[in-house]
Amino acid sequence: MPSVETPKPSLKDMPLRVPDMKPEKEKSLLDKLGTAVGDTIRDIDTANKMAKDKFEGDTALMRTAKGFVSTGVGVGLEKSMDFVWEKIWQGEIPYYDKTRFGEGMAGKMNEFAGKSDLNARLYYLIKESTQDLTMAIFYNFLAFRSQPLLEKAKSQHLVGSLVTNIVAAATLPSLPAQMQFEAATSTNKMIGKQQEALGEKLDQASRGGHFDRGQNKFVYPQKLNDKILGLDKQIQDLEKTRVTGFSTPNIGDTEKFFLNVFDVSNPVTQLGVDMVGTGISTLIKNFKEVHKLRREKGGLAGKSVPMPKKEDWRPRTDNRRQEGEKKWAGNKVYYGQSKQDDDLKRLEEYDLKGA
């Protein structure tokens, strides 16, 4: 039978097929991007844990979080105690236990503030510094009772608060007018309370007489009548001592902002800001060290960078402990050490014990 050959398709009829490399290329880029993001997260985690040596067991992020908490506590204490201080200065409530400043002290301070702008600035500095010191003592008591949740404020934070008060007293333009207005308001409130107390005595004395129908008025014994006239004169004399001529100062928005910032500045907020700053700066510094070592080791893609922990340099008094440390001196512990390495080490020690 004659063979029938199948005609071969020509190149012209064959579809042109070009290998599609794009999906593989995109996949490769996605993998690299994912690995890079993962390595960055691993480095941040390692840098975060490295801060434990510096912050007595707290990581950098934990230090920062505690700083925000302390700052919030400081602002809350400042705002919640503002209304208390006016009563403390005027002797209405005790400053410490049975210690009272008294209206006499408040009156002298208010009079001192009203004499000049310089006195008004010193008035602000004295009051704010006294309140900041008291707040630091109160907060440190809370911190002691809540250890290790809160950290105590230190002397540098009290000094920082004092410096802030000095800057505010020296730079804020409308501060003298505001302090003189507050001093005048305080003085007038004390005068009002004294008048109120005398008014109660006057009311009680007025009840000691009787109504005379013939004269159509209340009649009092001469002694009681003199007392009533004397109380009434005291009330009128106090009215003459009221401080006038001071109005609410007009403070611009910019100065009002800085005044609020200075107002909430106390040793507790100074502590919080310090903790936030050191936590973030330490994390950044450690991250740079980890990232630098990763580059030196060729990238270590997909792996954590092992960072050696700092050795404890403090002298040991226990000789047996020193001998034990010398024996294991070659076994260094690393940050970012994988769990697999720990498991292999435990397995190796188990095998050696079994042998």
DRENDO-1510 file (C-alpha; in Angstrom, 1 decimal, always signed):
<recs>
REC; n; res; u; v; w
REC; 1; MET; +0.0; +0.0; +0.0 .
REC; 2; PRO; +1.3; +3.4; -0.8 .
REC; 3; SER; +2.5; +5.2; +2.3 .
REC; 4; VAL; +0.7; +8.3; +3.1 .
REC; 5; GLU; +3.0; +10.8; +4.8 .
REC; 6; THR; +1.5; +13.2; +7.3 .
REC; 7; PRO; +2.4; +16.7; +6.2 .
REC; 8; LYS; +4.6; +18.5; +8.7 .
REC; 9; PRO; +3.3; +21.8; +9.8 .
REC; 10; SER; +5.4; +24.7; +8.7 .
REC; 11; LEU; +7.0; +27.2; +11.0 .
REC; 12; LYS; +4.5; +29.7; +9.7 .
REC; 13; ASP; +1.6; +27.7; +11.0 .
REC; 14; MET; +3.1; +26.9; +14.5 .
REC; 15; PRO; +2.0; +29.3; +17.3 .
REC; 16; LEU; +4.9; +31.4; +18.6 .
REC; 17; ARG; +5.3; +30.4; +22.3 .
REC; 18; VAL; +7.6; +32.5; +24.5 .
REC; 19; PRO; +8.4; +31.2; +28.0 .
REC; 20; ASP; +6.6; +33.3; +30.6 .
REC; 21; MET; +9.1; +34.2; +33.2 .
REC; 22; LYS; +7.1; +37.0; +34.8 .
REC; 23; PRO; +5.2; +35.0; +37.4 .
REC; 24; GLU; +8.4; +33.4; +38.7 .
REC; 25; LYS; +10.1; +36.8; +38.8 .
REC; 26; GLU; +7.2; +38.3; +40.7 .
REC; 27; LYS; +7.2; +35.4; +43.1 .
REC; 28; SER; +10.9; +35.8; +43.7 .
REC; 29; LEU; +10.4; +39.5; +44.4 .
REC; 30; LEU; +7.6; +38.8; +46.8 .
REC; 31; ASP; +9.7; +36.2; +48.6 .
REC; 32; LYS; +12.6; +38.6; +48.9 .
REC; 33; LEU; +10.2; +41.3; +50.2 .
REC; 34; GLY; +8.7; +39.0; +52.8 .
REC; 35; THR; +12.1; +37.8; +53.9 .
REC; 36; ALA; +13.3; +41.4; +54.3 .
REC; 37; VAL; +10.2; +42.4; +56.3 .
REC; 38; GLY; +10.6; +39.3; +58.5 .
REC; 39; ASP; +14.3; +40.0; +59.0 .
REC; 40; THR; +13.5; +43.5; +60.1 .
REC; 41; ILE; +10.9; +42.3; +62.6 .
REC; 42; ARG; +13.5; +39.7; +63.9 .
REC; 43; ASP; +16.1; +42.5; +64.3 .
REC; 44; ILE; +13.6; +44.7; +66.1 .
REC; 45; ASP; +12.7; +41.8; +68.5 .
REC; 46; THR; +16.4; +41.1; +69.1 .
REC; 47; ALA; +17.2; +44.8; +69.7 .
REC; 48; ASN; +14.2; +45.0; +72.0 .
REC; 49; LYS; +15.4; +42.1; +74.2 .
REC; 50; MET; +18.9; +43.4; +74.3 .
REC; 51; ALA; +17.7; +46.4; +76.4 .
REC; 52; LYS; +17.0; +44.0; +79.3 .
REC; 53; ASP; +20.6; +44.4; +80.4 .
REC; 54; LYS; +20.2; +48.1; +80.7 .
REC; 55; PHE; +16.7; +48.4; +82.1 .
REC; 56; GLU; +16.9; +45.7; +84.8 .
REC; 57; GLY; +14.9; +43.1; +83.0 .
REC; 58; ASP; +12.5; +45.4; +81.0 .
REC; 59; THR; +12.7; +45.4; +77.2 .
REC; 60; ALA; +13.0; +48.7; +75.3 .
REC; 61; LEU; +9.3; +48.6; +74.4 .
REC; 62; MET; +8.2; +47.8; +77.9 .
REC; 63; ARG; +10.4; +50.7; +79.2 .
REC; 64; THR; +8.7; +53.0; +76.7 .
REC; 65; ALA; +5.2; +51.7; +77.7 .
REC; 66; LYS; +5.9; +52.3; +81.4 .
REC; 67; GLY; +7.1; +55.8; +80.5 .
REC; 68; PHE; +3.8; +56.6; +78.9 .
REC; 69; VAL; +2.0; +55.3; +81.9 .
REC; 70; SER; +4.2; +57.5; +84.3 .
REC; 71; THR; +3.6; +60.5; +82.1 .
REC; 72; GLY; -0.2; +60.0; +82.2 .
REC; 73; VAL; -0.1; +59.5; +86.0 .
REC; 74; GLY; +1.9; +62.7; +86.3 .
REC; 75; VAL; -0.5; +64.7; +84.2 .
REC; 76; GLY; -3.5; +63.2; +86.1 .
REC; 77; LEU; -2.0; +64.0; +89.5 .
REC; 78; GLU; -1.3; +67.6; +88.4 .
REC; 79; LYS; -4.8; +68.2; +87.2 .
REC; 80; SER; -6.6; +66.4; +90.0 .
REC; 81; MET; -4.6; +68.3; +92.7 .
REC; 82; ASP; -4.9; +71.8; +91.3 .
REC; 83; PHE; -8.1; +72.5; +93.2 .
REC; 84; VAL; -6.6; +71.1; +96.4 .
REC; 85; TRP; -3.6; +73.4; +96.5 .
REC; 86; GLU; -5.7; +76.6; +96.9 .
REC; 87; LYS; -7.2; +75.1; +100.0 .
REC; 88; ILE; -3.8; +73.9; +101.3 .
REC; 89; TRP; -2.2; +77.4; +100.9 .
REC; 90; GLN; -5.1; +79.0; +102.7 .
REC; 91; GLY; -5.0; +76.5; +105.6 .
REC; 92; GLU; -8.4; +75.0; +105.0 .
REC; 93; ILE; -7.0; +71.4; +104.8 .
REC; 94; PRO; -3.7; +70.1; +106.3 .
REC; 95; TYR; -0.6; +70.1; +104.2 .
REC; 96; TYR; +0.9; +67.1; +106.0 .
REC; 97; ASP; -0.8; +65.4; +108.9 .
REC; 98; LYS; -1.8; +68.4; +111.2 .
REC; 99; THR; +0.4; +70.9; +109.5 .
REC; 100; ARG; -1.5; +73.9; +108.1 .
REC; 101; PHE; -0.1; +76.8; +106.2 .
REC; 102; GLY; -2.9; +79.1; +107.4 .
REC; 103; GLU; -4.6; +82.2; +105.9 .
REC; 104; GLY; -1.9; +84.4; +107.3 .
REC; 105; MET; +0.8; +82.8; +105.1 .
REC; 106; ALA; -1.5; +82.9; +102.1 .
REC; 107; GLY; -2.3; +86.5; +102.7 .
REC; 108; LYS; +1.4; +87.4; +103.0 .
REC; 109; MET; +2.2; +85.6; +99.7 .
REC; 110; ASN; -0.6; +87.2; +97.9 .
REC; 111; GLU; +0.5; +90.6; +99.2 .
REC; 112; PHE; +4.0; +89.8; +98.1 .
REC; 113; ALA; +2.9; +88.9; +94.5 .
REC; 114; GLY; +1.0; +92.1; +94.1 .
REC; 115; LYS; +3.9; +94.4; +94.8 .
REC; 116; SER; +5.8; +94.0; +91.5 .
REC; 117; ASP; +6.2; +91.8; +88.4 .
REC; 118; LEU; +9.4; +90.3; +89.8 .
REC; 119; ASN; +7.6; +89.3; +93.0 .
REC; 120; ALA; +4.8; +87.8; +90.9 .
REC; 121; ARG; +7.3; +85.6; +89.0 .
REC; 122; LEU; +8.9; +84.5; +92.3 .
REC; 123; TYR; +5.5; +83.8; +93.7 .
REC; 124; TYR; +4.9; +81.4; +90.8 .
REC; 125; LEU; +8.3; +79.7; +91.3 .
REC; 126; ILE; +7.8; +79.2; +95.0 .
REC; 127; LYS; +4.3; +77.7; +94.7 .
REC; 128; GLU; +5.1; +75.4; +91.7 .
REC; 129; SER; +8.3; +74.1; +93.2 .
REC; 130; THR; +6.7; +73.3; +96.5 .
REC; 131; GLN; +3.8; +71.5; +94.8 .
REC; 132; ASP; +6.2; +69.6; +92.6 .
REC; 133; LEU; +8.3; +68.4; +95.5 .
REC; 134; THR; +5.1; +67.3; +97.4 .
REC; 135; MET; +3.9; +65.5; +94.3 .
REC; 136; ALA; +7.2; +63.6; +93.9 .
REC; 137; ILE; +7.0; +62.4; +97.5 .
REC; 138; PHE; +3.4; +61.3; +97.0 .
REC; 139; TYR; +4.1; +59.5; +93.7 .
REC; 140; ASN; +7.2; +57.8; +95.1 .
REC; 141; PHE; +5.1; +56.4; +97.9 .
REC; 142; LEU; +2.7; +55.0; +95.3 .
REC; 143; ALA; +5.6; +53.6; +93.3 .
REC; 144; PHE; +7.0; +51.9; +96.4 .
REC; 145; ARG; +3.6; +50.3; +97.2 .
REC; 146; SER; +3.1; +49.2; +93.5 .
REC; 147; GLN; +6.6; +47.8; +92.8 .
REC; 148; PRO; +7.6; +46.7; +90.2 .
REC; 149; LEU; +4.7; +48.3; +88.2 .
REC; 150; LEU; +5.9; +51.9; +88.7 .
REC; 151; GLU; +9.4; +53.3; +88.8 .
REC; 152; LYS; +10.4; +55.9; +91.4 .
REC; 153; ALA; +11.2; +59.5; +90.4 .
REC; 154; LYS; +14.8; +60.4; +91.0 .
REC; 155; SER; +16.6; +63.6; +92.0 .
REC; 156; GLN; +17.4; +64.5; +88.4 .
REC; 157; HIS; +13.7; +64.6; +87.6 .
REC; 158; LEU; +13.0; +66.9; +90.5 .
REC; 159; VAL; +15.9; +69.1; +89.3 .
REC; 160; GLY; +14.4; +69.0; +85.8 .
REC; 161; SER; +11.1; +70.1; +87.1 .
REC; 162; LEU; +12.7; +73.0; +89.0 .
REC; 163; VAL; +14.5; +74.1; +85.9 .
REC; 164; THR; +11.3; +74.1; +83.9 .
REC; 165; ASN; +9.6; +76.2; +86.6 .
REC; 166; ILE; +12.6; +78.7; +86.4 .
REC; 167; VAL; +12.3; +78.9; +82.6 .
REC; 168; ALA; +8.5; +79.5; +82.8 .
REC; 169; ALA; +8.9; +82.1; +85.5 .
REC; 170; ALA; +11.6; +84.0; +83.5 .
REC; 171; THR; +10.1; +83.8; +80.0 .
REC; 172; LEU; +6.3; +83.9; +80.0 .
REC; 173; PRO; +5.3; +87.5; +79.2 .
REC; 174; SER; +1.8; +87.5; +80.8 .
REC; 175; LEU; +2.8; +85.4; +83.9 .
REC; 176; PRO; +3.1; +88.4; +86.3 .
REC; 177; ALA; -0.4; +89.6; +85.4 .
REC; 178; GLN; -1.8; +86.2; +85.8 .
REC; 179; MET; -0.1; +85.5; +89.1 .
REC; 180; GLN; -1.3; +88.9; +90.4 .
REC; 181; PHE; -4.8; +88.2; +89.3 .
REC; 182; GLU; -4.7; +84.8; +91.1 .
REC; 183; ALA; -3.3; +86.4; +94.2 .
REC; 184; ALA; -6.0; +89.1; +94.2 .
REC; 185; THR; -8.7; +86.4; +93.7 .
REC; 186; SER; -7.3; +84.3; +96.5 .
REC; 187; THR; -7.3; +87.3; +98.9 .
REC; 188; ASN; -10.9; +88.3; +98.0 .
REC; 189; LYS; -12.0; +84.7; +98.6 .
REC; 190; MET; -10.4; +84.7; +102.1 .
REC; 191; ILE; -12.1; +88.1; +102.8 .
REC; 192; GLY; -15.4; +86.6; +101.7 .
REC; 193; LYS; -15.0; +83.6; +104.0 .
REC; 194; GLN; -14.2; +85.9; +106.9 .
REC; 195; GLN; -17.2; +88.0; +106.2 .
REC; 196; GLU; -19.3; +84.9; +106.0 .
REC; 197; ALA; -18.1; +83.8; +109.5 .
REC; 198; LEU; -18.8; +87.2; +111.0 .
REC; 199; GLY; -22.3; +87.2; +109.3 .
REC; 200; GLU; -23.1; +84.0; +111.1 .
REC; 201; LYS; -22.1; +85.5; +114.4 .
REC; 202; LEU; -24.2; +88.6; +113.6 .
REC; 203; ASP; -27.2; +86.4; +112.8 .
REC; 204; GLN; -26.9; +84.6; +116.1 .
REC; 205; ALA; -26.6; +87.9; +118.0 .
REC; 206; SER; -29.6; +89.3; +116.3 .
REC; 207; ARG; -31.8; +86.6; +117.7 .
REC; 208; GLY; -31.0; +87.7; +121.3 .
REC; 209; GLY; -33.4; +90.6; +121.2 .
REC; 210; HIS; -37.2; +91.0; +121.3 .
REC; 211; PHE; -39.7; +92.9; +119.3 .
REC; 212; ASP; -41.1; +96.1; +120.9 .
REC; 213; ARG; -44.6; +96.8; +119.6 .
REC; 214; GLY; -44.6; +100.4; +120.9 .
REC; 215; GLN; -41.4; +101.2; +119.0 .
REC; 216; ASN; -42.3; +98.8; +116.2 .
REC; 217; LYS; -38.7; +97.4; +116.1 .
REC; 218; PHE; -36.4; +94.8; +117.7 .
REC; 219; VAL; -34.8; +96.0; +120.9 .
REC; 220; TYR; -31.5; +94.5; +122.2 .
REC; 221; PRO; -29.7; +94.9; +125.5 .
REC; 222; GLN; -27.0; +97.5; +125.4 .
REC; 223; LYS; -24.2; +94.9; +125.6 .
REC; 224; LEU; -25.7; +92.8; +122.8 .
REC; 225; ASN; -26.4; +95.9; +120.7 .
REC; 226; ASP; -22.7; +96.9; +121.0 .
REC; 227; LYS; -21.7; +93.4; +119.8 .
REC; 228; ILE; -24.0; +93.6; +116.8 .
REC; 229; LEU; -22.7; +97.1; +115.8 .
REC; 230; GLY; -19.1; +95.8; +116.2 .
REC; 231; LEU; -19.7; +92.8; +114.0 .
REC; 232; ASP; -21.4; +94.9; +111.4 .
REC; 233; LYS; -18.4; +97.3; +111.4 .
REC; 234; GLN; -15.9; +94.4; +111.0 .
REC; 235; ILE; -17.8; +93.2; +107.9 .
REC; 236; GLN; -17.8; +96.7; +106.4 .
REC; 237; ASP; -14.1; +97.2; +107.2 .
REC; 238; LEU; -13.2; +93.8; +105.5 .
REC; 239; GLU; -15.1; +94.9; +102.4 .
REC; 240; LYS; -12.8; +97.9; +102.1 .
REC; 241; THR; -9.7; +95.6; +102.0 .
REC; 242; ARG; -10.9; +93.8; +98.9 .
REC; 243; VAL; -8.3; +93.9; +96.1 .
REC; 244; THR; -9.5; +95.7; +93.0 .
REC; 245; GLY; -8.1; +96.7; +89.7 .
REC; 246; PHE; -7.0; +93.3; +88.5 .
REC; 247; SER; -8.8; +91.7; +85.6 .
REC; 248; THR; -8.4; +88.4; +83.9 .
REC; 249; PRO; -5.2; +88.6; +81.8 .
REC; 250; ASN; -5.5; +88.2; +78.0 .
REC; 251; ILE; -3.2; +85.3; +77.1 .
REC; 252; GLY; -2.4; +84.4; +73.5 .
REC; 253; ASP; -2.9; +80.9; +72.1 .
REC; 254; THR; +0.9; +80.2; +71.8 .
REC; 255; GLU; +1.6; +81.4; +75.3 .
REC; 256; LYS; -1.4; +79.5; +76.6 .
REC; 257; PHE; +0.0; +76.3; +75.0 .
REC; 258; PHE; +3.4; +76.7; +76.7 .
REC; 259; LEU; +1.8; +77.6; +80.0 .
REC; 260; ASN; -0.2; +74.4; +79.9 .
REC; 261; VAL; +3.0; +72.4; +79.1 .
REC; 262; PHE; +4.9; +74.1; +82.0 .
REC; 263; ASP; +1.9; +73.5; +84.3 .
REC; 264; VAL; +1.9; +69.7; +83.8 .
REC; 265; SER; +5.7; +69.5; +84.1 .
REC; 266; ASN; +6.5; +67.9; +87.4 .
REC; 267; PRO; +9.0; +65.2; +88.5 .
REC; 268; VAL; +6.5; +62.4; +87.6 .
REC; 269; THR; +6.0; +63.6; +84.0 .
REC; 270; GLN; +9.8; +64.3; +83.8 .
REC; 271; LEU; +10.3; +60.6; +84.8 .
REC; 272; GLY; +7.8; +59.4; +82.1 .
REC; 273; VAL; +9.4; +61.5; +79.3 .
REC; 274; ASP; +12.8; +60.3; +80.4 .
REC; 275; MET; +11.7; +56.6; +80.2 .
REC; 276; VAL; +10.1; +57.0; +76.8 .
REC; 277; GLY; +13.2; +58.8; +75.4 .
REC; 278; THR; +15.6; +56.2; +76.8 .
REC; 279; GLY; +13.4; +53.3; +75.7 .
REC; 280; ILE; +13.1; +54.5; +72.1 .
REC; 281; SER; +16.8; +55.6; +71.8 .
REC; 282; THR; +18.1; +52.3; +73.1 .
REC; 283; LEU; +15.9; +50.4; +70.7 .
REC; 284; ILE; +17.2; +52.4; +67.8 .
REC; 285; LYS; +20.8; +52.0; +68.9 .
REC; 286; ASN; +20.5; +48.2; +69.4 .
REC; 287; PHE; +18.7; +47.8; +66.1 .
REC; 288; LYS; +21.6; +49.5; +64.3 .
REC; 289; GLU; +24.0; +47.1; +66.0 .
REC; 290; VAL; +22.0; +44.1; +65.0 .
REC; 291; HIS; +21.5; +45.3; +61.4 .
REC; 292; LYS; +25.2; +46.0; +61.1 .
REC; 293; LEU; +26.1; +42.5; +62.3 .
REC; 294; ARG; +23.6; +41.0; +59.9 .
REC; 295; ARG; +25.3; +42.7; +57.0 .
REC; 296; GLU; +28.7; +41.5; +58.2 .
REC; 297; LYS; +27.5; +37.9; +58.4 .
REC; 298; GLY; +26.2; +38.0; +54.8 .
REC; 299; GLY; +22.6; +38.8; +55.4 .
REC; 300; LEU; +21.4; +35.7; +57.4 .
REC; 301; ALA; +18.2; +35.7; +55.4 .
REC; 302; GLY; +15.3; +34.2; +57.3 .
REC; 303; LYS; +17.3; +33.9; +60.5 .
REC; 304; SER; +17.7; +35.9; +63.7 .
REC; 305; VAL; +21.1; +37.5; +64.3 .
REC; 306; PRO; +22.7; +36.1; +67.5 .
REC; 307; MET; +23.9; +39.0; +69.6 .
REC; 308; PRO; +26.1; +38.0; +72.6 .
REC; 309; LYS; +24.9; +39.1; +76.0 .
REC; 310; LYS; +27.1; +41.2; +78.1 .
REC; 311; GLU; +29.0; +39.4; +80.8 .
REC; 312; ASP; +28.4; +40.3; +84.5 .
REC; 313; TRP; +31.5; +42.1; +85.6 .
REC; 314; ARG; +30.5; +42.4; +89.2 .
REC; 315; PRO; +32.9; +40.6; +91.7 .
REC; 316; ARG; +31.6; +37.4; +93.3 .
REC; 317; THR; +32.2; +36.6; +96.9 .
REC; 318; ASP; +31.2; +33.0; +96.6 .
REC; 319; ASN; +34.3; +31.0; +95.5 .
REC; 320; ARG; +32.2; +28.0; +94.4 .
REC; 321; ARG; +30.2; +30.3; +92.1 .
REC; 322; GLN; +33.3; +31.7; +90.6 .
REC; 323; GLU; +34.7; +28.3; +89.9 .
REC; 324; GLY; +31.3; +27.4; +88.3 .
REC; 325; GLU; +31.4; +30.5; +86.1 .
REC; 326; LYS; +35.0; +29.8; +85.0 .
REC; 327; LYS; +34.0; +26.2; +84.1 .
REC; 328; TRP; +31.1; +27.4; +81.9 .
REC; 329; ALA; +32.8; +30.6; +80.6 .
REC; 330; GLY; +32.9; +29.2; +77.1 .
REC; 331; ASN; +29.2; +28.8; +76.9 .
REC; 332; LYS; +27.9; +32.2; +75.8 .
REC; 333; VAL; +24.2; +33.0; +75.6 .
REC; 334; TYR; +22.9; +35.0; +72.7 .
REC; 335; TYR; +19.9; +37.2; +72.0 .
REC; 336; GLY; +17.9; +35.9; +69.0 .
REC; 337; GLN; +19.1; +32.4; +69.7 .
REC; 338; SER; +16.7; +30.0; +68.0 .
REC; 339; LYS; +14.7; +27.5; +69.9 .
REC; 340; GLN; +16.1; +24.7; +67.7 .
REC; 341; ASP; +19.6; +25.5; +69.0 .
REC; 342; ASP; +18.4; +25.3; +72.6 .
REC; 343; ASP; +16.7; +21.9; +71.9 .
REC; 344; LEU; +19.8; +20.5; +70.3 .
REC; 345; LYS; +21.9; +21.6; +73.2 .
REC; 346; ARG; +19.5; +19.9; +75.7 .
REC; 347; LEU; +19.5; +16.7; +73.6 .
REC; 348; GLU; +23.3; +16.7; +73.5 .
REC; 349; GLU; +23.6; +17.2; +77.3 .
REC; 350; TYR; +21.0; +14.4; +77.8 .
REC; 351; ASP; +23.0; +12.0; +75.6 .
REC; 352; LEU; +26.2; +12.8; +77.5 .
REC; 353; LYS; +24.6; +12.1; +80.8 .
REC; 354; GLY; +23.2; +8.8; +79.5 .
REC; 355; ALA; +26.6; +7.8; +78.3 .
</recs>
